Amino acid sequence: MNLVIERLQFIYLLYISKSTSIIFVMSESFKLFRLQQIDSELDKSYARIKAIDQLLADDEKIRRSQLKLDRAKKEHFDAEKNLRLEEQKVKDQRIKIERSQAALYGGKVSNPKELQDLQQESESLKKYLSILEDQQLEAMLALDDAEAGYVEAAEAHATTKTQVADQKAELSEEKTELLQDIERQKNERNAASANIVPAELSIYEALRKQKKGIAVARVLDKTCGACGSTLSATIFSSAQVPTKITRCSTCGRILYAG
Ligand SMILES: [Zn+2]
């Protein structure tokens, strides 16, 4: 809507000598300014598509959460393996104690010194069993922790995957809309450039390349809206003339005094 109003504001009325007919003529700088607006919109659309494509190709979030999940899975596997080892050690120790007890009370040994040695051995085996049982308990607790960590990592990974998929779906939708915008903007561009003199169009295109995409600068409070330099009185008044193209003496851009 603003563009329509703007367009109307800068349509100049020229009375043909007989004043029976009126023709509407847009100022030359307005035509270029309009083209600049469309090109800037196109530049913005292309830049956003480029950013979207980069975001769509970026799988860093998923990669990181997958890495965490793999690590948690490995920790769980190791904790399970460790617990099995500790359980085996306890089992083996109990067998050793049983054998020692059998020798002690089996009646085959009657020598008091040997019986005392067997008694001592049995005591130390039992002491060590208690250490092994503690280690087994620690291994069980460690497995519990590892299991909780694994479940947490799996849930976090599933959430990340969903979030990324949702985000990518939104971005794809935005890209589709941008591509439609671009088609519309291209049509507008064709229409806008059709009535610009080829020589002026060439100057415009060359300036776009040299001046980071901005070939036309709006005159704002007697200054160039692009480079900010104050315009001389001659340039300022020349920029008001609808039939000619005036350029900023500092940056060289086409001035639009609308
Ligand atoms: Zn300038």
Residues whose N, C-alpha, C, O or C-beta is under 5 A from the ligand:
A	BS01	ZN	C224 A226 C227 G228 C248 T250 C251 G252
